[in-house]
Amino acid sequence: MLDSGLYEQLHKALWVQKKLSETVARHWVTTEYQGLTLSSHFQPIFSISHRRPVGYEGLLRASTDSGALIPPPAVLVLPNNSKENLELDRACRQLHLQNFARQETGDCWLFLNLNSQCLVTEQPDAGFMNRLFETTGIHPSRLVIEILESEITDRSYLKQLIKHFRSLGCLIAIDDFGAGHSNFDRIWELEPDIVKIDRSLVQEAGKSSRVERILTGIVSLIHEAGSLVVLEGVETRREALVSIAANADMVQGFYFAKPQQLISSNHEEFVSVIDELLQHQQRQRFKNTHQINENFRKIERLFKRAINHFSVTQNFEESSEILFAEKRSVRCYLLDDAGYQMARNIYSPHYQQTMDVRFTPLLSGDNANWSHKHYHFRAVQHPGQMQLSRPYLSVADSRMCITVSQTVTSSDKQFVFCCDLDWQDN
């Protein structure tokens, strides 16, 4: 049983929420278009680090007089020309801004999709947006204009379009990046404030660790270009974990919240969800680190034996054979302190059975210099200490590997003894 004080607080909170819903409903804006009633729904865009919504995407909803729902794509094909397209686009922008302004949204952004196709022939008008900002009271800095850059082939005009909305004070987001023919050169050239990565890439990353690495790399490149990243269409727990691991700034999708007409001020559910995901990731990292340490204890023992054997005998091939007792060992190679390869690659018998002859030009290390590789640099910087690289794609055979390396002194000369370990997804 609830005590009376707690019961009164709960009753008051429910009453306030009910009154707010009734107030919003009375002032809710709809518009008529070709016999359809258009209205707004809003889907939260959550910041992972802040554990709360930082924006909402305005989404179109349409219904007939009988209440039947019409999919948004079916509405967007109703206009007959670019002028009618622009009229519909403006009607949607006005609708979303007015309904967004009628709710408690703090300082959150409103993300609006822009029909880029209609603006190819119909030039944007600053007066229309400025009137909307004035009538709704929403500052331009709270508006994020989403542009599907693949719809506009004229780069010069696309830049002008972005410049126009930036001059109003809005932020720019590139939408659906990673779908269709999206190119990174658009990111360097257009310098968007935010890049929204398409659902298809997130979905594939949830199924494949290889695609997950690609997604992480894409997020990193976009960050290097100076843009924030939203992963949209996150629908499963696995995809949510992938989004966090990829270092995305924000997430959007059914797993966290579905589009709703009324914007809720209660975000405790998301806080609990994101906290559980972050805790899971921390546990997984600890588990992975522990497992890697367990796996490489045997490698460490073998590597120390190989190092000691080489320092005494200077027989690199015999020393390498010691490491091939571990089936993951692929190849051994010897570098000098300047990174030049001092002997041919010695391949494990296990690996020779699966060697891909298509990469024959890369298999020989004769006259190679590896001083630019992290495993050489770190070994030279920390003499006598075994170094373990992160997984990377080896240029020697185009396979994922990890390199174990360490400096060793023999006959008053310093070498870097290296061993590549197979690190495929399986």
N, C-alpha and C positions, 0 to 999 in steps of 0.2 A: 504493500500500500504506500502511496505517495503521501508525505506529510502535507499539511494544508498550505504552508508557504511555498513549497515547490510546485504544488498543484496550481496555485494562483499564478505563479510565474509562467508555467507552461500554458495555462489558459490565456494569459495576456499575450504571449508570443503568438499563439495561434490566431487570436483575435486581430492582432496587428497585421499578420500576414494575409488574413482574409480580407481586411479592409483595404490593404494595398492592392490585392488582386482585383477587388471590386472597383477601386479607383482607376486602375490601369485599364480594366475592361471598358469602363464608361468612356474613356478618352482614347480608346484604341482606334487607329486609323486603318481603313481599308480603302481600296480604290477599284473602280469598275474598268474592265478592259475587254472589249469584244464579247460581252455577255458573261464574263467571268469576274469573280470577286478575288482580288489580289490582297494578300496580307503578308505579314512578316513572321519569321521564326529566327531565333538566334542560337548559334552553337558556340559554347565557350572554347576559348583557346587558352590553355593552361601553361604557365611557366613552371617548369620542373623544379627549379631552384627556389622560387618564391612560394610554391605549393598553393597557388591560387590562380583564378582567371586573370589574365592581363588584357584580354580582348574578346570580342564576340564577332562571329561572321554573320552578316545579315543574309538570310536565305529566303527565297521567294516561295510562297505557298499560294495555290490557286484552287478555286472550287466553283462548281456550277450552282445554279439556283436551288437545285435539289440536294446540294451538299456533297456531291461526288467530287473527290479530289482529282485534280489534273496535274500530271508530272510537270515540273518546271521546263524541261526541254520541249514539251509540247506547246508551252506558252511562247517560248522564245522563237519558234518558227512561224508564229502567226503574222508578224509584220511582213508587208509586201515589198518594202524598199528600205534604203538606208535611213531615210527621214523618219519612217515609222519605227524603225529599230531604235533610233535615238530617242524618240518620244517614249517608247516602252522602257528604255534604259533609265531615262530621267525619272519616269514614274516610279520605278523600283528604288532608285536612290532616295527620292523624296519620301517614299513609304518607309523605308528602313530607318532613315535619319529621324523622322518624326516619331516612330514607335520606340526607337532607342532612347530618344530624349525624354520620353514619358516614364522611364524606369530608373531605378537606383543603380547606377553603373559606376559610380565613383569617377576615377580618372582613366577607366579602361578604354582601349581602342575599339573602334567599329571598323571591321574589315568589310569592304564593299567590292564585289566583282564588277568589273567594267566591261561592257560589251565593246571590245576593241574593234570589231568588224564595222560597226556603224560609224565609228569615229574616223575611219579611213577616208570617207567622203564628206562627213559632216564635222566641221571643225568645232572643238570644244569652246564653250562660252563661259568665261570666268564669272559673269554676272549671275548665271543660274546657281552655281555652287555658293557664291557669296550670299545670295538671298537665302539659301537653305541654312547656311551657318547662322545667319542673323535671326531667322524665324525659329530655329530649333534651339539656339543657344549653345550648340556644340562647337567647340573650338576646332579649327582645321587640323591642329596637331593631333587630335584624337581620331582622325580618319585615316585609314590605311586603304589605299586604292590598289586592288588586285588586278594585275594585267596579265593576260595570257599572251606572252610575247610571240608565240608561234603563229598567232592569227595575223600579225602585221609583218609583212615581208620587207617593207620599206624602213630600213634602219634609221634613216635620217628623220623620217616622220615620227617613228617610235620615240626617238630621243626628244623631239619637240613635244610630244604628248606627255612624256614623263616630266619634262621641264615645266610644262603648263601646270600640272597638279602640284609639283614641288613649289612653284611660285605662290600657290594658294596657301602653302603651309602644311600640305598633307605628306604622309609617308607613302612610299611605293613598295609594293610587294610583287615579285614574279610568282605566278601561280602555276601549279602542276609541273614543276621542274622535274625532269627525269622521265616524262611521258612523251611519246612521239619523237619529235625532232629537236628537243631542247639541246642547246649547245652552251658550253661553258663560256664561249667568247661573248655571249650576250650578258653574262654576269660581269665580266671585266668591263664591258663597254657601257652597260646601262647603270651599273653601280646601285642596285636596289638596296633599300634599307632592310628588307626581309625577303627570304626565298622560302616558298612553300614547296616541299618535296612531295611528289605525287604518291598517292596511295599504292600504286602498282609496285614501286620500288620498296616501300615499307613491307608490303605483303611478301615479296620474294625474299627479302632479308630475314623475315620470320621463318622461312623454310630452309634457307641455305646459309651456312657459316661463311661461305665464299662471298655471297652477295652481301652478307652483313659487313664483311670487311670493306667491300666496295662502298657501301652506304656510309660507313665511318669515314672513309677517305673523302667522299663527296662532301660530307658535312665539314670536314677539316678544310678542304679547299675553299668552300664558300665562306667559312670564317676568315681564312687568309685574305679573301677578297673584300672583307669588311662588312659582310651582311649577316644578320641573324637568321636562324633556321627554324622553320616550323615543319614538323612531320605530321601530315594530315592523313586521315583515314585509318587511324589506329583502332583496330576492332577486337584484338585479342590480347591476352596477358603476355603472350610471347612477343607480340609486336611492341607492346608497351616496354618490355624489358630491353628489346633491341633498340628502341628509341632512346632510352636512357644511356645504354652502353655506347651508342653512336655519338653521344655528347650533343644531342639536339637541344636547342634553347627552349622550344615550346612544342606542345603536342595538341592534337585535335582529333577527335574521333569518338565513335559510339562506345568504346571501352570506358571512356571517362565521362562522357555526357552526350545525350542526344539533343538535337535542336528542339527548343521549346519556345512557345509564344512569350511566356513570362520569364524574365531573368530572375533566377533565385539568388538570394544573398547568403544562403547556407551552403558553405563549401567544405563542411566537415567530412563529407563522404570522400571528396577528392583527396583531402589531406590524409585520411587514413589509407586510401588506395596508394597514393604516391609514397607514403612512408613505408608501407609494406614492400613496395617494389624496390625502394632504395635499400632497405634492410636485406632483401633477398639478394640484391646485387653485391652488397658487401660480403654476405655469407658466401656467395658463389666465388667472388674474387679470392677470399681466404681459402676456400676449398681448392680452387684451381692452383693457387700458389703452393698450397701444401702438397697437392698431387704432383705438381711439376718438381718440387723439391724431392719427393719420394722417387719419382722416375729418374731423376738425374743423379741420385746418390751413387748408383751403379756406374753411370757415365763418369762421374767425378773420380771414382776409384780407378777406373780404367785409364782415364785421361792422365792422372798423376803417374800411373805406372808407365804410360807411353812417354811422358815428358822425362821422367827419370832415365828411362831406357835410352832415349835419344841423346840426353846430355852426356851419357857415358860412352855410348857406342857410335854416335853420329850416323847410325843406320836408320834412315827415315822410313824405309819400306818395312823393316821389321817392327819398328815402333808403331807404325800405322796398323799392322796386323793385330796388335793388342786391342785396339779400339773396335775392330770388326767383330769382336765377340758380342757386341751389342748390335742387334739386327737393325736398329734405326740408323746406325752409322752409314753414311753414303760415301763420303770421300774424305781424304786427308790431303793437306797441301801445306807447304812450308814457305814462309815469307821472310824477307830480311826486315831490318828496322825501318827501311824506307818504303816498304810495301811491295817490292819486287818479288815475284815467285821464284824460288831457288831450286825447285825440283818439280817433276811432273806430278799430276794428280794421281793419287793411289786410290783406286775404287774398291769398295767392299764387294766380295763375291756375291752377297745377297742382292746388291744393287745392280751388278752387271747383268743379272738375269732379266731385269726389267728396264734396262737402259733404252731410251728412246733415240733411235738412230737419226731421227729427223733433226735433232739438235747437235749433230756431230760437230759442226763448226765451233760450237761453244764449249765442247767437252775438254779440249786441251787448254791448259793454263800457261803454255810456253810464252815467255816474254811478257806475261801479264803483270800489271801493277794494281794492287788492291788497297793502296794507302788511303783512298777516299771512303773505304768501308768502315763502318762503326766498329766491327769486331777487331780490325787492325789498330785503329786509333785508340780504342779503350785498352787493349792489351799493352800497347807501348806506353800509355799514360799510367798504367798500374802494373809495373814489372813484377813477375812472379805470382800474380793473382789470376785465377781462372775467370774468364769472362764468358757470359752467356747472352747471346743476342736475343732480340725479339724475333718472332716469325717474320720472314720476308721472302720475296720471290728471288730465287737464285738465278743469276744470269748464266750460270754454268749449264743448266738444263731446264730452266723455266719451271721449276718446282718449288713449292713452299718448303723452307728449311729453317733450322736454327743452327747457328755456328757457335761452337765452343772454341775459345782461343786463349793462348797464354804465351808470354815471352819465355824463352828458355836460352840459357847461355851454354855454348859448347865451343871449346878451343878458343876462348876469349872473344867469341863472336855472339851477337844477340840475334835470335830468330823469333818469329811468331809462328807457333805450331797451331794449325787450325783443323777442325773436324766439323763437317756439315752433317746434321742429323735430319732425317726425313721428317717433315711436319705436315703431312697431308691432313685433310679434314677428318678422315676416318680414324 
